[in-house]
Amino acid sequence: MGFNIAGKAVYSVVWIAAVSLIMDLLGFSTQKWFTAGGLSIVLLTLAGREIFTNFLSIIHIIGEKTHWRIKNHIAISHLNVN
């Protein structure tokens, strides 16, 4: 599995380098594209982290509420029996 991931990474790097070389030969500025791509990746990573953190917070809140309700129901049922 590790070799498969490494192989895909090398394959991707070769394609990126080839596209970059072709764009450079055609007269396009590749520096702007790489800067835009790098900034986009950073922004997507930060946004993804926030979304994931919020999702985990919601799951945690739902878990706490469910646990609280179960404990109250058991306590009330226990008092009703006596």
C-alpha positions as CSV (number, residue, x, y, z in Angstrom):
1,M,0.0,0.0,0.0
2,G,2.9,2.4,0.8
3,F,4.4,1.8,-2.6
4,N,1.0,2.5,-4.3
5,I,0.8,5.9,-2.6
6,A,4.4,6.7,-3.5
7,G,3.8,5.7,-7.1
8,K,0.7,7.9,-7.3
9,A,2.6,10.8,-5.8
10,V,5.5,10.4,-8.3
11,Y,3.0,10.1,-11.2
12,S,1.2,13.3,-10.0
13,V,4.5,15.2,-9.7
14,V,5.5,14.2,-13.2
15,W,2.2,15.3,-14.7
16,I,2.4,18.6,-12.8
17,A,5.9,19.2,-14.0
18,A,5.0,18.4,-17.6
19,V,2.0,20.7,-17.6
20,S,4.1,23.4,-16.0
21,L,6.8,23.0,-18.7
22,I,4.2,23.1,-21.5
23,M,2.6,26.2,-20.0
24,D,6.0,27.9,-19.6
25,L,6.9,27.1,-23.3
26,L,3.6,28.5,-24.4
27,G,4.4,31.8,-22.6
28,F,2.1,31.5,-19.6
29,S,3.4,32.6,-16.2
30,T,3.5,29.4,-14.1
31,Q,4.7,31.3,-11.0
32,K,1.2,32.9,-10.7
33,W,-0.5,29.5,-11.1
34,F,1.6,27.9,-8.4
35,T,1.1,30.8,-6.0
36,A,-2.7,30.7,-6.6
37,G,-2.7,26.9,-6.2
38,G,-0.7,27.0,-3.0
39,L,-2.9,29.7,-1.5
40,S,-6.0,27.8,-2.5
41,I,-4.7,24.6,-0.8
42,V,-3.9,26.6,2.4
43,L,-7.4,28.1,2.4
44,L,-9.1,24.8,1.7
45,T,-7.2,23.2,4.5
46,L,-8.1,25.9,7.0
47,A,-11.7,25.8,6.0
48,G,-11.8,22.0,6.1
49,R,-10.3,22.0,9.6
50,E,-13.0,24.5,10.8
51,I,-15.8,22.4,9.2
52,F,-14.4,19.2,10.8
53,T,-14.0,20.8,14.2
54,N,-17.6,22.2,14.0
55,F,-18.9,18.7,13.0
56,L,-17.1,17.1,16.0
57,S,-18.5,19.8,18.3
58,I,-22.0,19.1,17.1
59,I,-21.5,15.3,17.6
60,H,-20.2,16.0,21.1
61,I,-23.1,18.2,22.0
62,I,-25.6,15.6,20.7
63,G,-23.8,12.9,22.6
64,E,-24.0,14.9,25.8
65,K,-27.7,15.7,25.5
66,T,-28.5,12.0,24.7
67,H,-26.5,10.8,27.7
68,W,-28.2,13.4,29.9
69,R,-31.7,12.3,28.9
70,I,-30.9,8.7,29.4
71,K,-29.6,9.3,32.9
72,N,-32.7,11.4,33.8
73,H,-35.1,8.8,32.4
74,I,-33.4,6.0,34.4
75,A,-33.5,8.1,37.5
76,I,-37.2,9.0,37.1
77,S,-38.1,5.4,36.3
78,H,-36.2,4.3,39.4
79,L,-38.1,6.7,41.6
80,N,-41.4,5.7,40.1
81,V,-40.9,2.1,41.0
82,N,-40.5,2.9,44.7
